[in-house]
Amino acid sequence: MLNQTPTILIVEDDEGHAILIRENLEAAGLSNRIERFCDGQAILDFFFKANPRRGSNGESFLILLDIRMPKVDGIEVLRRLKADPQLHKLPVIMLTTTDDTREVERCHEFGCNGYIQKPVDYEKFTEAIRRIGLFLPLLLVPQLSAR
């Protein structure tokens, strides 16, 4: 089954960036539930440790994933999610300040669904997030099955 209102999981260690992302998604009219994870290990725990919510009631998720984070970086999170047979269809959008072409290529090799460079300039950053917020309601996201 497909869902047009997935829970948006922001995986971002910078609190200021996380707040800007949430506020600008909401300013774009997005009404999806939004949850934040402060590092890569936290999102891996959400999906791989016993979690009664994961996959229950046909829930679906869309992940906005930073690359440079403590504990487990975003590329490793992406690799693990996409290697799992039950999670590989999760849409993952890399949202990061780096424009290193090798990292962009690695993310696509591991199966990211999009790679967006966060502009350093505040106004450009907020505009980029608003545009993402306008785009997300158009996505159809597969629901997870319970483990």
Secondary structure, 3 states (H helix, E strand, C coil): CEECCCEEEEECCCHHHHHHHHHHHHHCCCCCCEEEECCHHHHHHHHHCCCCCCCHHHCCEEEEECCCCCCCCHHHHHHHHHHCCCCCCCCEEEEECCCCHHHHHHHHHCCCCEEEECCCCHHHHHHHHHHHHHHHHHCCEECCCCC
